[in-house]
Amino acid sequence: MESGPAIFTGVVFALFGGGLLVWTATRVHRREPVAHGVSPVASATVATVLAVIALALGAWCFTRL
């Protein structure tokens, strides 16, 4: 019964992290700003780090099954 919340949380983190990573890569590839009013390098770096952290949390949740 405890595996249900772990699966749901892992999927949410994995989808968010993957989506953020794809979105950031697309914006950087098109040379569009990732965040308005912020340095392009800083915003792309922060978004990429947060995406990787979310993917790692999703993977960690799946290891708890």
N, CA, C and O atoms as a Tripos MOL2 file, in Angstrom:
@<TRIPOS>MOLECULE
protein
  260   259    65     0     0
PROTEIN
NO_CHARGES

@<TRIPOS>ATOM
      1 N           0.8060   -1.1940    0.0000 N.3       1 MET1
      2 CA          0.0000    0.0000    0.0000 C.3       1 MET1
      3 C           0.8490    1.2580    0.0000 C.2       1 MET1
      4 O           0.3950    2.2940   -0.4860 O.2       1 MET1
      5 N           2.0740    1.2050    0.5310 N.am      2 GLU2
      6 CA          2.9200    2.3890    0.5630 C.3       2 GLU2
      7 C           3.5780    2.6530   -0.7820 C.2       2 GLU2
      8 O           4.1450    3.7280   -0.9800 O.2       2 GLU2
      9 N           3.5210    1.7120   -1.7090 N.am      3 SER3
     10 CA          4.1670    1.9110   -2.9990 C.3       3 SER3
     11 C           3.3680    2.8700   -3.8880 C.2       3 SER3
     12 O           3.9390    3.4740   -4.7960 O.2       3 SER3
     13 N           2.0940    3.0200   -3.6530 N.am      4 GLY4
     14 CA          1.2590    3.9200   -4.4540 C.3       4 GLY4
     15 C           1.7230    5.3660   -4.4000 C.2       4 GLY4
     16 O           1.9410    5.9760   -5.4470 O.2       4 GLY4
     17 N           1.8830    5.9360   -3.1950 N.am      5 PRO5
     18 CA          2.3800    7.3090   -3.1290 C.3       5 PRO5
     19 C           3.7930    7.4710   -3.6760 C.2       5 PRO5
     20 O           4.1150    8.5120   -4.2470 O.2       5 PRO5
     21 N           4.6330    6.4640   -3.5110 N.am      6 ALA6
     22 CA          5.9960    6.5510   -4.0350 C.3       6 ALA6
     23 C           5.9890    6.5580   -5.5580 C.2       6 ALA6
     24 O           6.7620    7.2880   -6.1780 O.2       6 ALA6
     25 N           5.1310    5.7610   -6.1590 N.am      7 ILE7
     26 CA          5.0220    5.7330   -7.6160 C.3       7 ILE7
     27 C           4.4970    7.0720   -8.1220 C.2       7 ILE7
     28 O           5.0410    7.6320   -9.0740 O.2       7 ILE7
     29 N           3.4410    7.5880   -7.4930 N.am      8 PHE8
     30 CA          2.8660    8.8640   -7.9090 C.3       8 PHE8
     31 C           3.8910    9.9880   -7.7910 C.2       8 PHE8
     32 O           4.0430   10.7850   -8.7170 O.2       8 PHE8
     33 N           4.5890   10.0600   -6.6730 N.am      9 THR9
     34 CA          5.5750   11.1110   -6.4530 C.3       9 THR9
     35 C           6.7360   10.9720   -7.4250 C.2       9 THR9
     36 O           7.2190   11.9710   -7.9570 O.2       9 THR9
     37 N           7.1840    9.7630   -7.6620 N.am     10 GLY10
     38 CA          8.2710    9.5400   -8.6170 C.3      10 GLY10
     39 C           7.8900    9.9650  -10.0230 C.2      10 GLY10
     40 O           8.6950   10.5640  -10.7360 O.2      10 GLY10
     41 N           6.6640    9.6550  -10.4250 N.am     11 VAL11
     42 CA          6.1990   10.0500  -11.7590 C.3      11 VAL11
     43 C           6.1070   11.5660  -11.8690 C.2      11 VAL11
     44 O           6.4990   12.1400  -12.8850 O.2      11 VAL11
     45 N           5.5930   12.2170  -10.8320 N.am     12 VAL12
     46 CA          5.4740   13.6750  -10.8580 C.3      12 VAL12
     47 C           6.8480   14.3210  -10.9630 C.2      12 VAL12
     48 O           7.0480   15.2140  -11.7860 O.2      12 VAL12
     49 N           7.7910   13.8880  -10.1480 N.am     13 PHE13
     50 CA          9.1400   14.4520  -10.2110 C.3      13 PHE13
     51 C           9.7950   14.1670  -11.5660 C.2      13 PHE13
     52 O          10.4390   15.0470  -12.1370 O.2      13 PHE13
     53 N           9.6380   12.9630  -12.0740 N.am     14 ALA14
     54 CA         10.2530   12.6010  -13.3500 C.3      14 ALA14
     55 C           9.6530   13.4120  -14.5060 C.2      14 ALA14
     56 O          10.3870   13.8860  -15.3730 O.2      14 ALA14
     57 N           8.3450   13.5730  -14.5220 N.am     15 LEU15
     58 CA          7.7150   14.3550  -15.5790 C.3      15 LEU15
     59 C           8.1040   15.8240  -15.4960 C.2      15 LEU15
     60 O           8.3920   16.4510  -16.5150 O.2      15 LEU15
     61 N           8.1130   16.3730  -14.2910 N.am     16 PHE16
     62 CA          8.5000   17.7700  -14.1250 C.3      16 PHE16
     63 C           9.9570   17.9820  -14.5340 C.2      16 PHE16
     64 O          10.2640   18.9090  -15.2830 O.2      16 PHE16
     65 N          10.8460   17.1320  -14.0470 N.am     17 GLY17
     66 CA         12.2690   17.2670  -14.3660 C.3      17 GLY17
     67 C          12.5370   17.0950  -15.8510 C.2      17 GLY17
     68 O          13.2960   17.8630  -16.4420 O.2      17 GLY17
     69 N          11.9220   16.1010  -16.4490 N.am     18 GLY18
     70 CA         12.1020   15.8770  -17.8800 C.3      18 GLY18
     71 C          11.5400   17.0110  -18.7170 C.2      18 GLY18
     72 O          12.1660   17.4540  -19.6800 O.2      18 GLY18
     73 N          10.3620   17.4740  -18.3480 N.am     19 GLY19
     74 CA          9.7540   18.5960  -19.0650 C.3      19 GLY19
     75 C          10.5670   19.8700  -18.9450 C.2      19 GLY19
     76 O          10.7510   20.5880  -19.9280 O.2      19 GLY19
     77 N          11.0540   20.1550  -17.7470 N.am     20 LEU20
     78 CA         11.8700   21.3480  -17.5370 C.3      20 LEU20
     79 C          13.1790   21.2500  -18.2980 C.2      20 LEU20
     80 O          13.6520   22.2430  -18.8520 O.2      20 LEU20
     81 N          13.7660   20.0710  -18.3290 N.am     21 LEU21
     82 CA         15.0290   19.8860  -19.0450 C.3      21 LEU21
     83 C          14.8280   20.0670  -20.5510 C.2      21 LEU21
     84 O          15.6380   20.7260  -21.2030 O.2      21 LEU21
     85 N          13.7730   19.4980  -21.1050 N.am     22 VAL22
     86 CA         13.4910   19.6420  -22.5380 C.3      22 VAL22
     87 C          13.1780   21.0920  -22.8730 C.2      22 VAL22
     88 O          13.6620   21.6160  -23.8760 O.2      22 VAL22
     89 N          12.3690   21.7450  -22.0390 N.am     23 TRP23
     90 CA         11.9990   23.1400  -22.2800 C.3      23 TRP23
     91 C          13.2240   24.0450  -22.2300 C.2      23 TRP23
     92 O          13.3800   24.9270  -23.0740 O.2      23 TRP23
     93 N          14.0910   23.8330  -21.2470 N.am     24 THR24
     94 CA         15.3030   24.6370  -21.1200 C.3      24 THR24
     95 C          16.2180   24.4140  -22.3130 C.2      24 THR24
     96 O          16.7610   25.3730  -22.8630 O.2      24 THR24
     97 N          16.3960   23.1710  -22.7190 N.am     25 ALA25
     98 CA         17.2560   22.8750  -23.8680 C.3      25 ALA25
     99 C          16.7040   23.5010  -25.1450 C.2      25 ALA25
    100 O          17.4670   23.9960  -25.9740 O.2      25 ALA25
    101 N          15.3970   23.4830  -25.3030 N.am     26 THR26
    102 CA         14.7850   24.0860  -26.4780 C.3      26 THR26
    103 C          14.9860   25.5930  -26.4900 C.2      26 THR26
    104 O          15.3150   26.1710  -27.5260 O.2      26 THR26
    105 N          14.7900   26.2310  -25.3390 N.am     27 ARG27
    106 CA         14.9790   27.6870  -25.2600 C.3      27 ARG27
    107 C          16.4240   28.0700  -25.5140 C.2      27 ARG27
    108 O          16.6860   29.0550  -26.2030 O.2      27 ARG27
    109 N          17.3620   27.3180  -24.9750 N.am     28 VAL28
    110 CA         18.7810   27.6170  -25.1760 C.3      28 VAL28
    111 C          19.1620   27.3830  -26.6380 C.2      28 VAL28
    112 O          19.9010   28.1770  -27.2200 O.2      28 VAL28
    113 N          18.6680   26.3100  -27.2260 N.am     29 HIS29
    114 CA         18.9750   25.9980  -28.6170 C.3      29 HIS29
    115 C          18.4760   27.0960  -29.5570 C.2      29 HIS29
    116 O          19.1470   27.4260  -30.5350 O.2      29 HIS29
    117 N          17.3090   27.6590  -29.2660 N.am     30 ARG30
    118 CA         16.7430   28.7340  -30.0870 C.3      30 ARG30
    119 C          17.2810   30.1150  -29.7140 C.2      30 ARG30
    120 O          16.9020   31.1210  -30.3140 O.2      30 ARG30
    121 N          18.1630   30.1530  -28.7220 N.am     31 ARG31
    122 CA         18.7460   31.3970  -28.2070 C.3      31 ARG31
    123 C          17.6760   32.3590  -27.6960 C.2      31 ARG31
    124 O          17.7830   33.5740  -27.8600 O.2      31 ARG31
    125 N          16.6520   31.7960  -27.0770 N.am     32 GLU32
    126 CA         15.5930   32.5820  -26.4420 C.3      32 GLU32
    127 C          15.8470   32.6000  -24.9420 C.2      32 GLU32
    128 O          16.4800   31.6850  -24.4130 O.2      32 GLU32
    129 N          15.3660   33.6240  -24.2490 N.am     33 PRO33
    130 CA         15.6240   33.6780  -22.7980 C.3      33 PRO33
    131 C          14.8650   32.5870  -22.0440 C.2      33 PRO33
    132 O          13.7180   32.2720  -22.3610 O.2      33 PRO33
    133 N          15.5170   32.0330  -21.0610 N.am     34 VAL34
    134 CA         14.8710   31.0380  -20.2080 C.3      34 VAL34
    135 C          14.0140   31.7450  -19.1660 C.2      34 VAL34
    136 O          12.9290   31.2750  -18.8230 O.2      34 VAL34
    137 N          14.5070   32.8810  -18.6630 N.am     35 ALA35
    138 CA         13.7570   33.7280  -17.7230 C.3      35 ALA35
    139 C          14.0090   35.1760  -18.1060 C.2      35 ALA35
    140 O          15.1430   35.5550  -18.3970 O.2      35 ALA35
    141 N          12.9650   35.9810  -18.1070 N.am     36 HIS36
    142 CA         13.1010   37.3810  -18.4960 C.3      36 HIS36
    143 C          13.7310   38.1950  -17.3750 C.2      36 HIS36
    144 O          13.3800   38.0330  -16.2060 O.2      36 HIS36
    145 N          14.6520   39.0620  -17.7340 N.am     37 GLY37
    146 CA         15.2640   39.9520  -16.7620 C.3      37 GLY37
    147 C          16.4080   39.3410  -15.9780 C.2      37 GLY37
    148 O          16.8740   39.9260  -15.0000 O.2      37 GLY37
    149 N          16.8670   38.1720  -16.3960 N.am     38 VAL38
    150 CA         17.9520   37.4810  -15.6960 C.3      38 VAL38
    151 C          19.0120   37.1300  -16.7420 C.2      38 VAL38
    152 O          18.7070   36.9830  -17.9250 O.2      38 VAL38
    153 N          20.2420   36.9990  -16.2940 N.am     39 SER39
    154 CA         21.3220   36.5960  -17.1910 C.3      39 SER39
    155 C          20.9580   35.2720  -17.8690 C.2      39 SER39
    156 O          20.5250   34.3350  -17.1980 O.2      39 SER39
    157 N          21.1290   35.1860  -19.1890 N.am     40 PRO40
    158 CA         20.7830   33.9320  -19.8820 C.3      40 PRO40
    159 C          21.5680   32.7240  -19.3740 C.2      40 PRO40
    160 O          21.0250   31.6240  -19.2770 O.2      40 PRO40
    161 N          22.8290   32.9260  -19.0540 N.am     41 VAL41
    162 CA         23.6360   31.8060  -18.5660 C.3      41 VAL41
    163 C          23.1610   31.3720  -17.1830 C.2      41 VAL41
    164 O          23.0370   30.1780  -16.9120 O.2      41 VAL41
    165 N          22.8970   32.3380  -16.3140 N.am     42 ALA42
    166 CA         22.4560   32.0100  -14.9530 C.3      42 ALA42
    167 C          21.0960   31.3160  -14.9600 C.2      42 ALA42
    168 O          20.8970   30.3330  -14.2460 O.2      42 ALA42
    169 N          20.1620   31.8220  -15.7620 N.am     43 SER43
    170 CA         18.8260   31.2220  -15.7740 C.3      43 SER43
    171 C          18.8540   29.8150  -16.3640 C.2      43 SER43
    172 O          18.1580   28.9240  -15.8750 O.2      43 SER43
    173 N          19.6510   29.6090  -17.4100 N.am     44 ALA44
    174 CA         19.7530   28.2690  -17.9910 C.3      44 ALA44
    175 C          20.4280   27.3060  -17.0220 C.2      44 ALA44
    176 O          20.0450   26.1390  -16.9310 O.2      44 ALA44
    177 N          21.4310   27.7950  -16.3000 N.am     45 THR45
    178 CA         22.1240   26.9480  -15.3290 C.3      45 THR45
    179 C          21.2010   26.5470  -14.1900 C.2      45 THR45
    180 O          21.1370   25.3740  -13.8210 O.2      45 THR45
    181 N          20.4940   27.5070  -13.6390 N.am     46 VAL46
    182 CA         19.5870   27.2110  -12.5180 C.3      46 VAL46
    183 C          18.4750   26.2630  -12.9580 C.2      46 VAL46
    184 O          18.1450   25.3220  -12.2360 O.2      46 VAL46
    185 N          17.8960   26.5010  -14.1330 N.am     47 ALA47
    186 CA         16.8260   25.6270  -14.6190 C.3      47 ALA47
    187 C          17.3410   24.2080  -14.8570 C.2      47 ALA47
    188 O          16.6460   23.2400  -14.5500 O.2      47 ALA47
    189 N          18.5460   24.0790  -15.3970 N.am     48 THR48
    190 CA         19.1140   22.7570  -15.6390 C.3      48 THR48
    191 C          19.4080   22.0280  -14.3360 C.2      48 THR48
    192 O          19.1390   20.8330  -14.2140 O.2      48 THR48
    193 N          19.9560   22.7420  -13.3650 N.am     49 VAL49
    194 CA         20.2460   22.1280  -12.0640 C.3      49 VAL49
    195 C          18.9560   21.6680  -11.3970 C.2      49 VAL49
    196 O          18.9020   20.5650  -10.8540 O.2      49 VAL49
    197 N          17.9240   22.4940  -11.4300 N.am     50 LEU50
    198 CA         16.6500   22.0960  -10.8200 C.3      50 LEU50
    199 C          16.0230   20.9070  -11.5500 C.2      50 LEU50
    200 O          15.4140   20.0450  -10.9150 O.2      50 LEU50
    201 N          16.1640   20.8530  -12.8580 N.am     51 ALA51
    202 CA         15.6290   19.7120  -13.6110 C.3      51 ALA51
    203 C          16.3490   18.4230  -13.2380 C.2      51 ALA51
    204 O          15.7180   17.3800  -13.0650 O.2      51 ALA51
    205 N          17.6640   18.4970  -13.1160 N.am     52 VAL52
    206 CA         18.4320   17.3010  -12.7400 C.3      52 VAL52
    207 C          18.0890   16.8620  -11.3190 C.2      52 VAL52
    208 O          17.9920   15.6660  -11.0440 O.2      52 VAL52
    209 N          17.9070   17.8250  -10.4180 N.am     53 ILE53
    210 CA         17.5160   17.4880   -9.0380 C.3      53 ILE53
    211 C          16.1480   16.8100   -9.0240 C.2      53 ILE53
    212 O          15.9510   15.8260   -8.3120 O.2      53 ILE53
    213 N          15.1980   17.3330   -9.8100 N.am     54 ALA54
    214 CA         13.8720   16.7220   -9.8670 C.3      54 ALA54
    215 C          13.9470   15.3040  -10.4380 C.2      54 ALA54
    216 O          13.2730   14.4020   -9.9420 O.2      54 ALA54
    217 N          14.7550   15.1040  -11.4700 N.am     55 LEU55
    218 CA         14.9170   13.7500  -12.0120 C.3      55 LEU55
    219 C          15.5570   12.8190  -11.0000 C.2      55 LEU55
    220 O          15.1680   11.6550  -10.8960 O.2      55 LEU55
    221 N          16.5330   13.3160  -10.2540 N.am     56 ALA56
    222 CA         17.1720   12.4900   -9.2240 C.3      56 ALA56
    223 C          16.1820   12.1340   -8.1150 C.2      56 ALA56
    224 O          16.1840   11.0050   -7.6230 O.2      56 ALA56
    225 N          15.3480   13.0750   -7.7220 N.am     57 LEU57
    226 CA         14.3240   12.7840   -6.7050 C.3      57 LEU57
    227 C          13.3170   11.7590   -7.2170 C.2      57 LEU57
    228 O          12.8790   10.8890   -6.4650 O.2      57 LEU57
    229 N          12.9500   11.8600   -8.4870 N.am     58 GLY58
    230 CA         12.0520   10.8630   -9.0730 C.3      58 GLY58
    231 C          12.6820    9.4840   -9.0680 C.2      58 GLY58
    232 O          12.0240    8.4970   -8.7410 O.2      58 GLY58
    233 N          13.9470    9.4130   -9.4290 N.am     59 ALA59
    234 CA         14.6520    8.1260   -9.4110 C.3      59 ALA59
    235 C          14.7630    7.5860   -7.9910 C.2      59 ALA59
    236 O          14.6230    6.3850   -7.7630 O.2      59 ALA59
    237 N          15.0120    8.4690   -7.0520 N.am     60 TRP60
    238 CA         15.1070    8.0390   -5.6550 C.3      60 TRP60
    239 C          13.7780    7.4870   -5.1700 C.2      60 TRP60
    240 O          13.7450    6.4880   -4.4520 O.2      60 TRP60
    241 N          12.6770    8.1330   -5.5560 N.am     61 CYS61
    242 CA         11.3560    7.6320   -5.1660 C.3      61 CYS61
    243 C          11.1070    6.2320   -5.7400 C.2      61 CYS61
    244 O          10.5200    5.3780   -5.0770 O.2      61 CYS61
    245 N          11.5570    6.0090   -6.9720 N.am     62 PHE62
    246 CA         11.3550    4.6900   -7.5730 C.3      62 PHE62
    247 C          12.2140    3.6200   -6.9100 C.2      62 PHE62
    248 O          11.8530    2.4440   -6.9370 O.2      62 PHE62
    249 N          13.3380    4.0030   -6.3170 N.am     63 THR63
    250 CA         14.1540    3.0050   -5.6250 C.3      63 THR63
    251 C          13.5440    2.6170   -4.2980 C.2      63 THR63
    252 O          13.9570    1.6130   -3.7170 O.2      63 THR63
    253 N          12.6000    3.3500   -3.8020 N.am     64 ARG64
    254 CA         11.9560    3.0850   -2.5130 C.3      64 ARG64
    255 C          10.7940    2.1010   -2.6260 C.2      64 ARG64
    256 O          10.1360    1.8070   -1.6280 O.2      64 ARG64
    257 N          10.5360    1.5910   -3.8220 N.am     65 LEU65
    258 CA          9.4030    0.6540   -3.9990 C.3      65 LEU65
    259 C           9.6870   -0.6490   -3.3790 C.2      65 LEU65
    260 O           8.8530   -1.5530   -3.4300 O.2      65 LEU65
@<TRIPOS>BOND
     1     1     2 1
     2     2     3 1
     3     3     4 2
     4     3     5 am
     5     5     6 1
     6     6     7 1
     7     7     8 2
     8     7     9 am
     9     9    10 1
    10    10    11 1
    11    11    12 2
    12    11    13 am
    13    13    14 1
    14    14    15 1
    15    15    16 2
    16    15    17 am
    17    17    18 1
    18    18    19 1
    19    19    20 2
    20    19    21 am
    21    21    22 1
    22    22    23 1
    23    23    24 2
    24    23    25 am
    25    25    26 1
    26    26    27 1
    27    27    28 2
    28    27    29 am
    29    29    30 1
    30    30    31 1
    31    31    32 2
    32    31    33 am
    33    33    34 1
    34    34    35 1
    35    35    36 2
    36    35    37 am
    37    37    38 1
    38    38    39 1
    39    39    40 2
    40    39    41 am
    41    41    42 1
    42    42    43 1
    43    43    44 2
    44    43    45 am
    45    45    46 1
    46    46    47 1
    47    47    48 2
    48    47    49 am
    49    49    50 1
    50    50    51 1
    51    51    52 2
    52    51    53 am
    53    53    54 1
    54    54    55 1
    55    55    56 2
    56    55    57 am
    57    57    58 1
    58    58    59 1
    59    59    60 2
    60    59    61 am
    61    61    62 1
    62    62    63 1
    63    63    64 2
    64    63    65 am
    65    65    66 1
    66    66    67 1
    67    67    68 2
    68    67    69 am
    69    69    70 1
    70    70    71 1
    71    71    72 2
    72    71    73 am
    73    73    74 1
    74    74    75 1
    75    75    76 2
    76    75    77 am
    77    77    78 1
    78    78    79 1
    79    79    80 2
    80    79    81 am
    81    81    82 1
    82    82    83 1
    83    83    84 2
    84    83    85 am
    85    85    86 1
    86    86    87 1
    87    87    88 2
    88    87    89 am
    89    89    90 1
    90    90    91 1
    91    91    92 2
    92    91    93 am
    93    93    94 1
    94    94    95 1
    95    95    96 2
    96    95    97 am
    97    97    98 1
    98    98    99 1
    99    99   100 2
   100    99   101 am
   101   101   102 1
   102   102   103 1
   103   103   104 2
   104   103   105 am
   105   105   106 1
   106   106   107 1
   107   107   108 2
   108   107   109 am
   109   109   110 1
   110   110   111 1
   111   111   112 2
   112   111   113 am
   113   113   114 1
   114   114   115 1
   115   115   116 2
   116   115   117 am
   117   117   118 1
   118   118   119 1
   119   119   120 2
   120   119   121 am
   121   121   122 1
   122   122   123 1
   123   123   124 2
   124   123   125 am
   125   125   126 1
   126   126   127 1
   127   127   128 2
   128   127   129 am
   129   129   130 1
   130   130   131 1
   131   131   132 2
   132   131   133 am
   133   133   134 1
   134   134   135 1
   135   135   136 2
   136   135   137 am
   137   137   138 1
   138   138   139 1
   139   139   140 2
   140   139   141 am
   141   141   142 1
   142   142   143 1
   143   143   144 2
   144   143   145 am
   145   145   146 1
   146   146   147 1
   147   147   148 2
   148   147   149 am
   149   149   150 1
   150   150   151 1
   151   151   152 2
   152   151   153 am
   153   153   154 1
   154   154   155 1
   155   155   156 2
   156   155   157 am
   157   157   158 1
   158   158   159 1
   159   159   160 2
   160   159   161 am
   161   161   162 1
   162   162   163 1
   163   163   164 2
   164   163   165 am
   165   165   166 1
   166   166   167 1
   167   167   168 2
   168   167   169 am
   169   169   170 1
   170   170   171 1
   171   171   172 2
   172   171   173 am
   173   173   174 1
   174   174   175 1
   175   175   176 2
   176   175   177 am
   177   177   178 1
   178   178   179 1
   179   179   180 2
   180   179   181 am
   181   181   182 1
   182   182   183 1
   183   183   184 2
   184   183   185 am
   185   185   186 1
   186   186   187 1
   187   187   188 2
   188   187   189 am
   189   189   190 1
   190   190   191 1
   191   191   192 2
   192   191   193 am
   193   193   194 1
   194   194   195 1
   195   195   196 2
   196   195   197 am
   197   197   198 1
   198   198   199 1
   199   199   200 2
   200   199   201 am
   201   201   202 1
   202   202   203 1
   203   203   204 2
   204   203   205 am
   205   205   206 1
   206   206   207 1
   207   207   208 2
   208   207   209 am
   209   209   210 1
   210   210   211 1
   211   211   212 2
   212   211   213 am
   213   213   214 1
   214   214   215 1
   215   215   216 2
   216   215   217 am
   217   217   218 1
   218   218   219 1
   219   219   220 2
   220   219   221 am
   221   221   222 1
   222   222   223 1
   223   223   224 2
   224   223   225 am
   225   225   226 1
   226   226   227 1
   227   227   228 2
   228   227   229 am
   229   229   230 1
   230   230   231 1
   231   231   232 2
   232   231   233 am
   233   233   234 1
   234   234   235 1
   235   235   236 2
   236   235   237 am
   237   237   238 1
   238   238   239 1
   239   239   240 2
   240   239   241 am
   241   241   242 1
   242   242   243 1
   243   243   244 2
   244   243   245 am
   245   245   246 1
   246   246   247 1
   247   247   248 2
   248   247   249 am
   249   249   250 1
   250   250   251 1
   251   251   252 2
   252   251   253 am
   253   253   254 1
   254   254   255 1
   255   255   256 2
   256   255   257 am
   257   257   258 1
   258   258   259 1
   259   259   260 2
@<TRIPOS>SUBSTRUCTURE
     1 MET1         2 RESIDUE 1 A MET
     2 GLU2         6 RESIDUE 1 A GLU
     3 SER3        10 RESIDUE 1 A SER
     4 GLY4        14 RESIDUE 1 A GLY
     5 PRO5        18 RESIDUE 1 A PRO
     6 ALA6        22 RESIDUE 1 A ALA
     7 ILE7        26 RESIDUE 1 A ILE
     8 PHE8        30 RESIDUE 1 A PHE
     9 THR9        34 RESIDUE 1 A THR
    10 GLY10       38 RESIDUE 1 A GLY
    11 VAL11       42 RESIDUE 1 A VAL
    12 VAL12       46 RESIDUE 1 A VAL
    13 PHE13       50 RESIDUE 1 A PHE
    14 ALA14       54 RESIDUE 1 A ALA
    15 LEU15       58 RESIDUE 1 A LEU
    16 PHE16       62 RESIDUE 1 A PHE
    17 GLY17       66 RESIDUE 1 A GLY
    18 GLY18       70 RESIDUE 1 A GLY
    19 GLY19       74 RESIDUE 1 A GLY
    20 LEU20       78 RESIDUE 1 A LEU
    21 LEU21       82 RESIDUE 1 A LEU
    22 VAL22       86 RESIDUE 1 A VAL
    23 TRP23       90 RESIDUE 1 A TRP
    24 THR24       94 RESIDUE 1 A THR
    25 ALA25       98 RESIDUE 1 A ALA
    26 THR26      102 RESIDUE 1 A THR
    27 ARG27      106 RESIDUE 1 A ARG
    28 VAL28      110 RESIDUE 1 A VAL
    29 HIS29      114 RESIDUE 1 A HIS
    30 ARG30      118 RESIDUE 1 A ARG
    31 ARG31      122 RESIDUE 1 A ARG
    32 GLU32      126 RESIDUE 1 A GLU
    33 PRO33      130 RESIDUE 1 A PRO
    34 VAL34      134 RESIDUE 1 A VAL
    35 ALA35      138 RESIDUE 1 A ALA
    36 HIS36      142 RESIDUE 1 A HIS
    37 GLY37      146 RESIDUE 1 A GLY
    38 VAL38      150 RESIDUE 1 A VAL
    39 SER39      154 RESIDUE 1 A SER
    40 PRO40      158 RESIDUE 1 A PRO
    41 VAL41      162 RESIDUE 1 A VAL
    42 ALA42      166 RESIDUE 1 A ALA
    43 SER43      170 RESIDUE 1 A SER
    44 ALA44      174 RESIDUE 1 A ALA
    45 THR45      178 RESIDUE 1 A THR
    46 VAL46      182 RESIDUE 1 A VAL
    47 ALA47      186 RESIDUE 1 A ALA
    48 THR48      190 RESIDUE 1 A THR
    49 VAL49      194 RESIDUE 1 A VAL
    50 LEU50      198 RESIDUE 1 A LEU
    51 ALA51      202 RESIDUE 1 A ALA
    52 VAL52      206 RESIDUE 1 A VAL
    53 ILE53      210 RESIDUE 1 A ILE
    54 ALA54      214 RESIDUE 1 A ALA
    55 LEU55      218 RESIDUE 1 A LEU
    56 ALA56      222 RESIDUE 1 A ALA
    57 LEU57      226 RESIDUE 1 A LEU
    58 GLY58      230 RESIDUE 1 A GLY
    59 ALA59      234 RESIDUE 1 A ALA
    60 TRP60      238 RESIDUE 1 A TRP
    61 CYS61      242 RESIDUE 1 A CYS
    62 PHE62      246 RESIDUE 1 A PHE
    63 THR63      250 RESIDUE 1 A THR
    64 ARG64      254 RESIDUE 1 A ARG
    65 LEU65      258 RESIDUE 1 A LEU
